[in-house]
Amino acid sequence: MVALPSGTTIQVRATGEGEEILLRSAGGAMELSIRVTEEGPILSLRGVRLEIEAADRVAVNCREFTVNAREGVRLSSAGDVELRSDTEIRTRSGGATFIDADFVNLNCLDRAGYHDHRPEDAPADPGP
């Protein structure tokens, strides 16, 4: 174990389940844990804030991705935002749902691949 001037400690240890590196606050609370297990590494981080800044791209590739926020979620982009699913997309709101845009297009683009697709009903390009 190594104690830093702030009172934070760094501990490296081997357990029956693997090896781990622990970073604890001066009060003893676990702030960062890196556990190396048979299944692979597990990273756990606790703190007041988590900030990631990348000059190019942040990519998350996983089997399942879950976000739970107590007060809000905000997604902002200076470019396009695209949401895709190979199955269902469900939206549920306990209050009003607002969609504000120059145009709102529903089921008006290429329907190829959908259960109701009929090639003879292909719409013309709606344009901007």
Secondary structure, DSSP 8 states (H G I E B T S, - for coil): -EE-TTS-EEEEEEETTEEEEEEE-TTS-EEEEEEEETTEEEEEE--S------SS------S------SS------SS------SS------SS------S---SS-S--TTSTT--GGG-------
